[in-house]
Amino acid sequence: MTPDLIVEVLSPATARKDRREKRALYQRVGPLECLVVDPDGEYVERYSLGEGGHYDQGGVFSAEETLTLSSIEQVDIPLSEVF
């Protein structure tokens, strides 16, 4: 069973791999939404699975914003509480 949401937290040692290889893997597996969290930069990248099974260009959310999940209804994450 494929999860609806995957959250990847970057670390300096694996950030490149997490952004490229894992995102490509997740796209093949098919979760509806993928979040890439950068704790050092204090932002979240959100990718949503669209038509044809490909992630969109993504959106970037800063620590001052609230992230509303598209994969789970009625979940809003104030990123100031995350960072």
PDB file of N, CA, C and O in Angstrom:
ATOM      1  N   MET A   1       0.847  -1.186   0.000  1.00  0.00           N
ATOM      2  CA  MET A   1       0.000   0.000   0.000  1.00  0.00           C
ATOM      3  C   MET A   1       0.891   1.248   0.000  1.00  0.00           C
ATOM      4  O   MET A   1       1.852   1.334   0.764  1.00  0.00           O
ATOM      5  N   THR A   2       0.569   2.185  -0.842  1.00  0.00           N
ATOM      6  CA  THR A   2       1.341   3.421  -0.966  1.00  0.00           C
ATOM      7  C   THR A   2       0.803   4.465   0.008  1.00  0.00           C
ATOM      8  O   THR A   2      -0.407   4.673   0.087  1.00  0.00           O
ATOM      9  N   PRO A   3       1.701   5.125   0.753  1.00  0.00           N
ATOM     10  CA  PRO A   3       1.228   6.188   1.649  1.00  0.00           C
ATOM     11  C   PRO A   3       0.756   7.397   0.847  1.00  0.00           C
ATOM     12  O   PRO A   3       1.178   7.592  -0.293  1.00  0.00           O
ATOM     13  N   ASP A   4      -0.106   8.195   1.433  1.00  0.00           N
ATOM     14  CA  ASP A   4      -0.580   9.421   0.787  1.00  0.00           C
ATOM     15  C   ASP A   4       0.457  10.535   0.889  1.00  0.00           C
ATOM     16  O   ASP A   4       0.514  11.420   0.036  1.00  0.00           O
ATOM     17  N   LEU A   5       1.278  10.484   1.942  1.00  0.00           N
ATOM     18  CA  LEU A   5       2.222  11.563   2.232  1.00  0.00           C
ATOM     19  C   LEU A   5       3.569  10.984   2.634  1.00  0.00           C
ATOM     20  O   LEU A   5       3.646  10.036   3.415  1.00  0.00           O
ATOM     21  N   ILE A   6       4.632  11.570   2.085  1.00  0.00           N
ATOM     22  CA  ILE A   6       5.992  11.244   2.502  1.00  0.00           C
ATOM     23  C   ILE A   6       6.656  12.545   2.919  1.00  0.00           C
ATOM     24  O   ILE A   6       6.535  13.560   2.233  1.00  0.00           O
ATOM     25  N   VAL A   7       7.360  12.513   4.051  1.00  0.00           N
ATOM     26  CA  VAL A   7       8.101  13.674   4.535  1.00  0.00           C
ATOM     27  C   VAL A   7       9.570  13.288   4.601  1.00  0.00           C
ATOM     28  O   VAL A   7       9.943  12.342   5.295  1.00  0.00           O
ATOM     29  N   GLU A   8      10.386  14.015   3.885  1.00  0.00           N
ATOM     30  CA  GLU A   8      11.830  13.783   3.849  1.00  0.00           C
ATOM     31  C   GLU A   8      12.504  14.965   4.524  1.00  0.00           C
ATOM     32  O   GLU A   8      12.336  16.103   4.087  1.00  0.00           O
ATOM     33  N   VAL A   9      13.264  14.713   5.583  1.00  0.00           N
ATOM     34  CA  VAL A   9      13.992  15.762   6.282  1.00  0.00           C
ATOM     35  C   VAL A   9      15.440  15.715   5.815  1.00  0.00           C
ATOM     36  O   VAL A   9      16.118  14.697   5.955  1.00  0.00           O
ATOM     37  N   LEU A  10      15.907  16.833   5.256  1.00  0.00           N
ATOM     38  CA  LEU A  10      17.254  16.886   4.707  1.00  0.00           C
ATOM     39  C   LEU A  10      18.305  16.947   5.801  1.00  0.00           C
ATOM     40  O   LEU A  10      18.096  17.536   6.861  1.00  0.00           O
ATOM     41  N   SER A  11      19.433  16.329   5.518  1.00  0.00           N
ATOM     42  CA  SER A  11      20.622  16.501   6.348  1.00  0.00           C
ATOM     43  C   SER A  11      21.729  16.928   5.400  1.00  0.00           C
ATOM     44  O   SER A  11      21.694  16.566   4.224  1.00  0.00           O
ATOM     45  N   PRO A  12      22.708  17.684   5.871  1.00  0.00           N
ATOM     46  CA  PRO A  12      23.761  18.166   4.972  1.00  0.00           C
ATOM     47  C   PRO A  12      24.463  17.036   4.209  1.00  0.00           C
ATOM     48  O   PRO A  12      24.846  17.220   3.053  1.00  0.00           O
ATOM     49  N   ALA A  13      24.629  15.906   4.824  1.00  0.00           N
ATOM     50  CA  ALA A  13      25.359  14.803   4.193  1.00  0.00           C
ATOM     51  C   ALA A  13      24.582  14.136   3.060  1.00  0.00           C
ATOM     52  O   ALA A  13      25.188  13.574   2.148  1.00  0.00           O
ATOM     53  N   THR A  14      23.256  14.189   3.106  1.00  0.00           N
ATOM     54  CA  THR A  14      22.461  13.456   2.112  1.00  0.00           C
ATOM     55  C   THR A  14      21.490  14.345   1.318  1.00  0.00           C
ATOM     56  O   THR A  14      20.637  13.824   0.599  1.00  0.00           O
ATOM     57  N   ALA A  15      21.602  15.649   1.433  1.00  0.00           N
ATOM     58  CA  ALA A  15      20.624  16.559   0.812  1.00  0.00           C
ATOM     59  C   ALA A  15      20.515  16.359  -0.690  1.00  0.00           C
ATOM     60  O   ALA A  15      19.409  16.332  -1.229  1.00  0.00           O
ATOM     61  N   ARG A  16      21.627  16.220  -1.365  1.00  0.00           N
ATOM     62  CA  ARG A  16      21.588  16.054  -2.826  1.00  0.00           C
ATOM     63  C   ARG A  16      20.845  14.768  -3.197  1.00  0.00           C
ATOM     64  O   ARG A  16      19.989  14.774  -4.082  1.00  0.00           O
ATOM     65  N   LYS A  17      21.173  13.680  -2.524  1.00  0.00           N
ATOM     66  CA  LYS A  17      20.520  12.392  -2.791  1.00  0.00           C
ATOM     67  C   LYS A  17      19.023  12.481  -2.478  1.00  0.00           C
ATOM     68  O   LYS A  17      18.188  12.000  -3.244  1.00  0.00           O
ATOM     69  N   ASP A  18      18.700  13.097  -1.353  1.00  0.00           N
ATOM     70  CA  ASP A  18      17.294  13.208  -0.958  1.00  0.00           C
ATOM     71  C   ASP A  18      16.486  13.983  -1.983  1.00  0.00           C
ATOM     72  O   ASP A  18      15.352  13.618  -2.293  1.00  0.00           O
ATOM     73  N   ARG A  19      17.067  15.051  -2.508  1.00  0.00           N
ATOM     74  CA  ARG A  19      16.337  15.896  -3.463  1.00  0.00           C
ATOM     75  C   ARG A  19      16.165  15.224  -4.811  1.00  0.00           C
ATOM     76  O   ARG A  19      15.113  15.372  -5.433  1.00  0.00           O
ATOM     77  N   ARG A  20      17.137  14.509  -5.272  1.00  0.00           N
ATOM     78  CA  ARG A  20      17.083  13.939  -6.623  1.00  0.00           C
ATOM     79  C   ARG A  20      16.610  12.489  -6.624  1.00  0.00           C
ATOM     80  O   ARG A  20      15.538  12.174  -7.141  1.00  0.00           O
ATOM     81  N   GLU A  21      17.409  11.625  -6.047  1.00  0.00           N
ATOM     82  CA  GLU A  21      17.142  10.193  -6.147  1.00  0.00           C
ATOM     83  C   GLU A  21      15.876   9.780  -5.410  1.00  0.00           C
ATOM     84  O   GLU A  21      15.042   9.053  -5.949  1.00  0.00           O
ATOM     85  N   LYS A  22      15.740  10.245  -4.185  1.00  0.00           N
ATOM     86  CA  LYS A  22      14.566   9.827  -3.413  1.00  0.00           C
ATOM     87  C   LYS A  22      13.287  10.419  -3.985  1.00  0.00           C
ATOM     88  O   LYS A  22      12.254   9.750  -4.015  1.00  0.00           O
ATOM     89  N   ARG A  23      13.344  11.656  -4.433  1.00  0.00           N
ATOM     90  CA  ARG A  23      12.143  12.261  -5.024  1.00  0.00           C
ATOM     91  C   ARG A  23      11.717  11.480  -6.264  1.00  0.00           C
ATOM     92  O   ARG A  23      10.525  11.256  -6.476  1.00  0.00           O
ATOM     93  N   ALA A  24      12.681  11.066  -7.082  1.00  0.00           N
ATOM     94  CA  ALA A  24      12.370  10.261  -8.270  1.00  0.00           C
ATOM     95  C   ALA A  24      11.777   8.912  -7.858  1.00  0.00           C
ATOM     96  O   ALA A  24      10.841   8.424  -8.491  1.00  0.00           O
ATOM     97  N   LEU A  25      12.315   8.320  -6.811  1.00  0.00           N
ATOM     98  CA  LEU A  25      11.775   7.057  -6.300  1.00  0.00           C
ATOM     99  C   LEU A  25      10.346   7.242  -5.810  1.00  0.00           C
ATOM    100  O   LEU A  25       9.468   6.439  -6.125  1.00  0.00           O
ATOM    101  N   TYR A  26      10.118   8.288  -5.047  1.00  0.00           N
ATOM    102  CA  TYR A  26       8.771   8.537  -4.522  1.00  0.00           C
ATOM    103  C   TYR A  26       7.786   8.755  -5.665  1.00  0.00           C
ATOM    104  O   TYR A  26       6.647   8.293  -5.598  1.00  0.00           O
ATOM    105  N   GLN A  27       8.215   9.450  -6.705  1.00  0.00           N
ATOM    106  CA  GLN A  27       7.334   9.687  -7.841  1.00  0.00           C
ATOM    107  C   GLN A  27       6.930   8.367  -8.493  1.00  0.00           C
ATOM    108  O   GLN A  27       5.784   8.208  -8.912  1.00  0.00           O
ATOM    109  N   ARG A  28       7.868   7.419  -8.580  1.00  0.00           N
ATOM    110  CA  ARG A  28       7.548   6.115  -9.169  1.00  0.00           C
ATOM    111  C   ARG A  28       6.590   5.326  -8.291  1.00  0.00           C
ATOM    112  O   ARG A  28       5.718   4.622  -8.799  1.00  0.00           O
ATOM    113  N   VAL A  29       6.747   5.440  -6.964  1.00  0.00           N
ATOM    114  CA  VAL A  29       5.908   4.693  -6.031  1.00  0.00           C
ATOM    115  C   VAL A  29       4.508   5.292  -5.958  1.00  0.00           C
ATOM    116  O   VAL A  29       3.525   4.558  -5.855  1.00  0.00           O
ATOM    117  N   GLY A  30       4.410   6.620  -6.011  1.00  0.00           N
ATOM    118  CA  GLY A  30       3.126   7.273  -6.153  1.00  0.00           C
ATOM    119  C   GLY A  30       2.425   7.850  -4.959  1.00  0.00           C
ATOM    120  O   GLY A  30       1.196   7.918  -4.983  1.00  0.00           O
ATOM    121  N   PRO A  31       3.125   8.288  -3.876  1.00  0.00           N
ATOM    122  CA  PRO A  31       2.384   9.013  -2.847  1.00  0.00           C
ATOM    123  C   PRO A  31       1.833  10.316  -3.410  1.00  0.00           C
ATOM    124  O   PRO A  31       2.461  10.935  -4.269  1.00  0.00           O
ATOM    125  N   LEU A  32       0.679  10.730  -2.940  1.00  0.00           N
ATOM    126  CA  LEU A  32       0.014  11.922  -3.462  1.00  0.00           C
ATOM    127  C   LEU A  32       0.800  13.202  -3.223  1.00  0.00           C
ATOM    128  O   LEU A  32       0.725  14.145  -4.010  1.00  0.00           O
ATOM    129  N   GLU A  33       1.559  13.227  -2.123  1.00  0.00           N
ATOM    130  CA  GLU A  33       2.256  14.455  -1.746  1.00  0.00           C
ATOM    131  C   GLU A  33       3.599  14.090  -1.125  1.00  0.00           C
ATOM    132  O   GLU A  33       3.720  13.113  -0.386  1.00  0.00           O
ATOM    133  N   CYS A  34       4.604  14.902  -1.446  1.00  0.00           N
ATOM    134  CA  CYS A  34       5.945  14.697  -0.908  1.00  0.00           C
ATOM    135  C   CYS A  34       6.425  16.027  -0.344  1.00  0.00           C
ATOM    136  O   CYS A  34       6.421  17.038  -1.045  1.00  0.00           O
ATOM    137  N   LEU A  35       6.839  16.029   0.916  1.00  0.00           N
ATOM    138  CA  LEU A  35       7.387  17.224   1.549  1.00  0.00           C
ATOM    139  C   LEU A  35       8.874  17.015   1.769  1.00  0.00           C
ATOM    140  O   LEU A  35       9.297  15.973   2.270  1.00  0.00           O
ATOM    141  N   VAL A  36       9.662  18.009   1.393  1.00  0.00           N
ATOM    142  CA  VAL A  36      11.100  17.996   1.646  1.00  0.00           C
ATOM    143  C   VAL A  36      11.365  19.138   2.617  1.00  0.00           C
ATOM    144  O   VAL A  36      11.179  20.308   2.285  1.00  0.00           O
ATOM    145  N   VAL A  37      11.802  18.782   3.820  1.00  0.00           N
ATOM    146  CA  VAL A  37      11.998  19.754   4.891  1.00  0.00           C
ATOM    147  C   VAL A  37      13.483  20.071   5.007  1.00  0.00           C
ATOM    148  O   VAL A  37      14.306  19.168   5.160  1.00  0.00           O
ATOM    149  N   ASP A  38      13.822  21.352   4.935  1.00  0.00           N
ATOM    150  CA  ASP A  38      15.206  21.788   5.115  1.00  0.00           C
ATOM    151  C   ASP A  38      15.302  22.513   6.455  1.00  0.00           C
ATOM    152  O   ASP A  38      14.951  23.689   6.548  1.00  0.00           O
ATOM    153  N   PRO A  39      15.777  21.818   7.495  1.00  0.00           N
ATOM    154  CA  PRO A  39      15.830  22.442   8.816  1.00  0.00           C
ATOM    155  C   PRO A  39      16.850  23.576   8.906  1.00  0.00           C
ATOM    156  O   PRO A  39      16.661  24.511   9.685  1.00  0.00           O
ATOM    157  N   ASP A  40      17.924  23.507   8.125  1.00  0.00           N
ATOM    158  CA  ASP A  40      18.923  24.580   8.156  1.00  0.00           C
ATOM    159  C   ASP A  40      18.407  25.837   7.471  1.00  0.00           C
ATOM    160  O   ASP A  40      18.601  26.943   7.975  1.00  0.00           O
ATOM    161  N   GLY A  41      17.751  25.675   6.327  1.00  0.00           N
ATOM    162  CA  GLY A  41      17.203  26.812   5.594  1.00  0.00           C
ATOM    163  C   GLY A  41      15.845  27.252   6.092  1.00  0.00           C
ATOM    164  O   GLY A  41      15.345  28.306   5.699  1.00  0.00           O
ATOM    165  N   GLU A  42      15.245  26.451   6.955  1.00  0.00           N
ATOM    166  CA  GLU A  42      13.928  26.715   7.531  1.00  0.00           C
ATOM    167  C   GLU A  42      12.853  26.929   6.463  1.00  0.00           C
ATOM    168  O   GLU A  42      12.152  27.941   6.457  1.00  0.00           O
ATOM    169  N   TYR A  43      12.742  25.951   5.564  1.00  0.00           N
ATOM    170  CA  TYR A  43      11.672  25.973   4.573  1.00  0.00           C
ATOM    171  C   TYR A  43      11.268  24.547   4.219  1.00  0.00           C
ATOM    172  O   TYR A  43      11.988  23.588   4.499  1.00  0.00           O
ATOM    173  N   VAL A  44      10.104  24.435   3.599  1.00  0.00           N
ATOM    174  CA  VAL A  44       9.567  23.152   3.156  1.00  0.00           C
ATOM    175  C   VAL A  44       9.230  23.262   1.677  1.00  0.00           C
ATOM    176  O   VAL A  44       8.605  24.230   1.243  1.00  0.00           O
ATOM    177  N   GLU A  45       9.647  22.262   0.905  1.00  0.00           N
ATOM    178  CA  GLU A  45       9.245  22.150  -0.493  1.00  0.00           C
ATOM    179  C   GLU A  45       8.116  21.122  -0.544  1.00  0.00           C
ATOM    180  O   GLU A  45       8.222  20.042   0.038  1.00  0.00           O
ATOM    181  N   ARG A  46       7.037  21.466  -1.244  1.00  0.00           N
ATOM    182  CA  ARG A  46       5.919  20.536  -1.378  1.00  0.00           C
ATOM    183  C   ARG A  46       5.721  20.173  -2.841  1.00  0.00           C
ATOM    184  O   ARG A  46       5.656  21.045  -3.707  1.00  0.00           O
ATOM    185  N   TYR A  47       5.628  18.870  -3.106  1.00  0.00           N
ATOM    186  CA  TYR A  47       5.372  18.359  -4.445  1.00  0.00           C
ATOM    187  C   TYR A  47       4.099  17.531  -4.399  1.00  0.00           C
ATOM    188  O   TYR A  47       3.932  16.679  -3.526  1.00  0.00           O
ATOM    189  N   SER A  48       3.201  17.785  -5.345  1.00  0.00           N
ATOM    190  CA  SER A  48       1.937  17.059  -5.413  1.00  0.00           C
ATOM    191  C   SER A  48       1.903  16.250  -6.703  1.00  0.00           C
ATOM    192  O   SER A  48       2.294  16.730  -7.767  1.00  0.00           O
ATOM    193  N   LEU A  49       1.430  15.022  -6.587  1.00  0.00           N
ATOM    194  CA  LEU A  49       1.341  14.133  -7.744  1.00  0.00           C
ATOM    195  C   LEU A  49       0.189  14.578  -8.624  1.00  0.00           C
ATOM    196  O   LEU A  49      -0.939  14.738  -8.156  1.00  0.00           O
ATOM    197  N   GLY A  50       0.477  14.775  -9.895  1.00  0.00           N
ATOM    198  CA  GLY A  50      -0.544  15.244 -10.822  1.00  0.00           C
ATOM    199  C   GLY A  50      -0.910  14.190 -11.843  1.00  0.00           C
ATOM    200  O   GLY A  50      -0.573  13.014 -11.703  1.00  0.00           O
ATOM    201  N   GLU A  51      -1.596  14.631 -12.856  1.00  0.00           N
ATOM    202  CA  GLU A  51      -1.996  13.763 -13.952  1.00  0.00           C
ATOM    203  C   GLU A  51      -0.755  13.120 -14.567  1.00  0.00           C
ATOM    204  O   GLU A  51       0.285  13.766 -14.693  1.00  0.00           O
ATOM    205  N   GLY A  52      -0.862  11.888 -14.936  1.00  0.00           N
ATOM    206  CA  GLY A  52       0.252  11.198 -15.566  1.00  0.00           C
ATOM    207  C   GLY A  52       1.284  10.669 -14.589  1.00  0.00           C
ATOM    208  O   GLY A  52       2.308  10.125 -15.004  1.00  0.00           O
ATOM    209  N   GLY A  53       1.028  10.821 -13.290  1.00  0.00           N
ATOM    210  CA  GLY A  53       1.931  10.266 -12.291  1.00  0.00           C
ATOM    211  C   GLY A  53       3.227  11.016 -12.095  1.00  0.00           C
ATOM    212  O   GLY A  53       4.231  10.425 -11.697  1.00  0.00           O
ATOM    213  N   HIS A  54       3.224  12.329 -12.371  1.00  0.00           N
ATOM    214  CA  HIS A  54       4.424  13.136 -12.189  1.00  0.00           C
ATOM    215  C   HIS A  54       4.166  14.215 -11.140  1.00  0.00           C
ATOM    216  O   HIS A  54       3.067  14.762 -11.050  1.00  0.00           O
ATOM    217  N   TYR A  55       5.201  14.512 -10.347  1.00  0.00           N
ATOM    218  CA  TYR A  55       5.090  15.599  -9.387  1.00  0.00           C
ATOM    219  C   TYR A  55       5.122  16.937 -10.102  1.00  0.00           C
ATOM    220  O   TYR A  55       5.784  17.090 -11.128  1.00  0.00           O
ATOM    221  N   ASP A  56       4.402  17.905  -9.552  1.00  0.00           N
ATOM    222  CA  ASP A  56       4.402  19.255 -10.097  1.00  0.00           C
ATOM    223  C   ASP A  56       5.737  19.933  -9.788  1.00  0.00           C
ATOM    224  O   ASP A  56       6.631  19.318  -9.207  1.00  0.00           O
ATOM    225  N   GLN A  57       5.865  21.189 -10.175  1.00  0.00           N
ATOM    226  CA  GLN A  57       7.101  21.940  -9.964  1.00  0.00           C
ATOM    227  C   GLN A  57       7.364  22.205  -8.484  1.00  0.00           C
ATOM    228  O   GLN A  57       8.479  22.546  -8.089  1.00  0.00           O
ATOM    229  N   GLY A  58       6.349  22.046  -7.696  1.00  0.00           N
ATOM    230  CA  GLY A  58       6.511  22.221  -6.260  1.00  0.00           C
ATOM    231  C   GLY A  58       6.308  23.649  -5.810  1.00  0.00           C
ATOM    232  O   GLY A  58       6.306  24.591  -6.603  1.00  0.00           O
ATOM    233  N   GLY A  59       6.140  23.770  -4.529  1.00  0.00           N
ATOM    234  CA  GLY A  59       6.008  25.074  -3.905  1.00  0.00           C
ATOM    235  C   GLY A  59       6.933  25.134  -2.716  1.00  0.00           C
ATOM    236  O   GLY A  59       7.214  24.110  -2.092  1.00  0.00           O
ATOM    237  N   VAL A  60       7.410  26.318  -2.394  1.00  0.00           N
ATOM    238  CA  VAL A  60       8.321  26.507  -1.276  1.00  0.00           C
ATOM    239  C   VAL A  60       7.614  27.338  -0.220  1.00  0.00           C
ATOM    240  O   VAL A  60       7.033  28.380  -0.520  1.00  0.00           O
ATOM    241  N   PHE A  61       7.669  26.868   1.015  1.00  0.00           N
ATOM    242  CA  PHE A  61       6.994  27.522   2.134  1.00  0.00           C
ATOM    243  C   PHE A  61       8.024  27.857   3.201  1.00  0.00           C
ATOM    244  O   PHE A  61       8.790  26.993   3.629  1.00  0.00           O
ATOM    245  N   SER A  62       8.040  29.106   3.624  1.00  0.00           N
ATOM    246  CA  SER A  62       9.003  29.562   4.625  1.00  0.00           C
ATOM    247  C   SER A  62       8.468  29.322   6.034  1.00  0.00           C
ATOM    248  O   SER A  62       7.316  28.931   6.227  1.00  0.00           O
ATOM    249  N   ALA A  63       9.328  29.565   6.999  1.00  0.00           N
ATOM    250  CA  ALA A  63       8.978  29.349   8.405  1.00  0.00           C
ATOM    251  C   ALA A  63       7.842  30.246   8.876  1.00  0.00           C
ATOM    252  O   ALA A  63       7.211  29.957   9.893  1.00  0.00           O
ATOM    253  N   GLU A  64       7.573  31.321   8.160  1.00  0.00           N
ATOM    254  CA  GLU A  64       6.497  32.249   8.553  1.00  0.00           C
ATOM    255  C   GLU A  64       5.140  31.844   7.999  1.00  0.00           C
ATOM    256  O   GLU A  64       4.126  32.454   8.340  1.00  0.00           O
ATOM    257  N   GLU A  65       5.107  30.831   7.157  1.00  0.00           N
ATOM    258  CA  GLU A  65       3.861  30.455   6.488  1.00  0.00           C
ATOM    259  C   GLU A  65       3.196  29.246   7.149  1.00  0.00           C
ATOM    260  O   GLU A  65       3.790  28.548   7.972  1.00  0.00           O
ATOM    261  N   THR A  66       1.948  29.032   6.756  1.00  0.00           N
ATOM    262  CA  THR A  66       1.208  27.841   7.163  1.00  0.00           C
ATOM    263  C   THR A  66       1.068  26.951   5.942  1.00  0.00           C
ATOM    264  O   THR A  66       0.630  27.397   4.881  1.00  0.00           O
ATOM    265  N   LEU A  67       1.441  25.701   6.100  1.00  0.00           N
ATOM    266  CA  LEU A  67       1.377  24.726   5.017  1.00  0.00           C
ATOM    267  C   LEU A  67       0.094  23.925   5.155  1.00  0.00           C
ATOM    268  O   LEU A  67      -0.128  23.267   6.172  1.00  0.00           O
ATOM    269  N   THR A  68      -0.749  23.980   4.134  1.00  0.00           N
ATOM    270  CA  THR A  68      -1.976  23.192   4.103  1.00  0.00           C
ATOM    271  C   THR A  68      -1.725  21.968   3.243  1.00  0.00           C
ATOM    272  O   THR A  68      -1.389  22.083   2.064  1.00  0.00           O
ATOM    273  N   LEU A  69      -1.889  20.796   3.840  1.00  0.00           N
ATOM    274  CA  LEU A  69      -1.649  19.558   3.105  1.00  0.00           C
ATOM    275  C   LEU A  69      -2.777  19.296   2.128  1.00  0.00           C
ATOM    276  O   LEU A  69      -3.944  19.552   2.426  1.00  0.00           O
ATOM    277  N   SER A  70      -2.425  18.787   0.965  1.00  0.00           N
ATOM    278  CA  SER A  70      -3.454  18.422  -0.009  1.00  0.00           C
ATOM    279  C   SER A  70      -3.792  16.936   0.098  1.00  0.00           C
ATOM    280  O   SER A  70      -4.848  16.503  -0.363  1.00  0.00           O
ATOM    281  N   SER A  71      -2.901  16.163   0.704  1.00  0.00           N
ATOM    282  CA  SER A  71      -3.108  14.714   0.793  1.00  0.00           C
ATOM    283  C   SER A  71      -3.942  14.296   2.006  1.00  0.00           C
ATOM    284  O   SER A  71      -4.511  13.205   2.030  1.00  0.00           O
ATOM    285  N   ILE A  72      -4.010  15.166   3.002  1.00  0.00           N
ATOM    286  CA  ILE A  72      -4.782  14.877   4.210  1.00  0.00           C
ATOM    287  C   ILE A  72      -5.684  16.077   4.472  1.00  0.00           C
ATOM    288  O   ILE A  72      -5.204  17.190   4.688  1.00  0.00           O
ATOM    289  N   GLU A  73      -6.976  15.845   4.453  1.00  0.00           N
ATOM    290  CA  GLU A  73      -7.925  16.947   4.606  1.00  0.00           C
ATOM    291  C   GLU A  73      -7.818  17.610   5.969  1.00  0.00           C
ATOM    292  O   GLU A  73      -7.586  16.956   6.986  1.00  0.00           O
ATOM    293  N   GLN A  74      -7.993  18.916   5.961  1.00  0.00           N
ATOM    294  CA  GLN A  74      -8.085  19.733   7.161  1.00  0.00           C
ATOM    295  C   GLN A  74      -6.844  19.673   8.038  1.00  0.00           C
ATOM    296  O   GLN A  74      -6.943  19.737   9.264  1.00  0.00           O
ATOM    297  N   VAL A  75      -5.666  19.550   7.409  1.00  0.00           N
ATOM    298  CA  VAL A  75      -4.412  19.609   8.168  1.00  0.00           C
ATOM    299  C   VAL A  75      -3.637  20.821   7.713  1.00  0.00           C
ATOM    300  O   VAL A  75      -3.203  20.911   6.564  1.00  0.00           O
ATOM    301  N   ASP A  76      -3.468  21.759   8.637  1.00  0.00           N
ATOM    302  CA  ASP A  76      -2.680  22.962   8.409  1.00  0.00           C
ATOM    303  C   ASP A  76      -1.514  22.942   9.386  1.00  0.00           C
ATOM    304  O   ASP A  76      -1.700  22.710  10.580  1.00  0.00           O
ATOM    305  N   ILE A  77      -0.311  23.185   8.876  1.00  0.00           N
ATOM    306  CA  ILE A  77       0.886  23.124   9.713  1.00  0.00           C
ATOM    307  C   ILE A  77       1.513  24.523   9.765  1.00  0.00           C
ATOM    308  O   ILE A  77       2.056  24.995   8.766  1.00  0.00           O
ATOM    309  N   PRO A  78       1.440  25.186  10.924  1.00  0.00           N
ATOM    310  CA  PRO A  78       2.137  26.469  11.058  1.00  0.00           C
ATOM    311  C   PRO A  78       3.633  26.171  11.139  1.00  0.00           C
ATOM    312  O   PRO A  78       4.108  25.627  12.136  1.00  0.00           O
ATOM    313  N   LEU A  79       4.366  26.524  10.100  1.00  0.00           N
ATOM    314  CA  LEU A  79       5.770  26.148  10.036  1.00  0.00           C
ATOM    315  C   LEU A  79       6.625  26.842  11.090  1.00  0.00           C
ATOM    316  O   LEU A  79       7.731  26.385  11.382  1.00  0.00           O
ATOM    317  N   SER A  80       6.138  27.924  11.660  1.00  0.00           N
ATOM    318  CA  SER A  80       6.871  28.569  12.770  1.00  0.00           C
ATOM    319  C   SER A  80       6.979  27.614  13.963  1.00  0.00           C
ATOM    320  O   SER A  80       7.915  27.710  14.756  1.00  0.00           O
ATOM    321  N   GLU A  81       6.023  26.697  14.084  1.00  0.00           N
ATOM    322  CA  GLU A  81       6.070  25.710  15.161  1.00  0.00           C
ATOM    323  C   GLU A  81       7.013  24.553  14.828  1.00  0.00           C
ATOM    324  O   GLU A  81       7.491  23.862  15.727  1.00  0.00           O
ATOM    325  N   VAL A  82       7.278  24.344  13.545  1.00  0.00           N
ATOM    326  CA  VAL A  82       8.192  23.288  13.125  1.00  0.00           C
ATOM    327  C   VAL A  82       9.631  23.741  13.294  1.00  0.00           C
ATOM    328  O   VAL A  82      10.478  22.986  13.772  1.00  0.00           O
ATOM    329  N   PHE A  83       9.907  24.996  12.893  1.00  0.00           N
ATOM    330  CA  PHE A  83      11.270  25.501  12.939  1.00  0.00           C
ATOM    331  C   PHE A  83      11.498  26.310  14.190  1.00  0.00           C
ATOM    332  O   PHE A  83      12.598  26.821  14.403  1.00  0.00           O
TER     333      PHE A  83
END
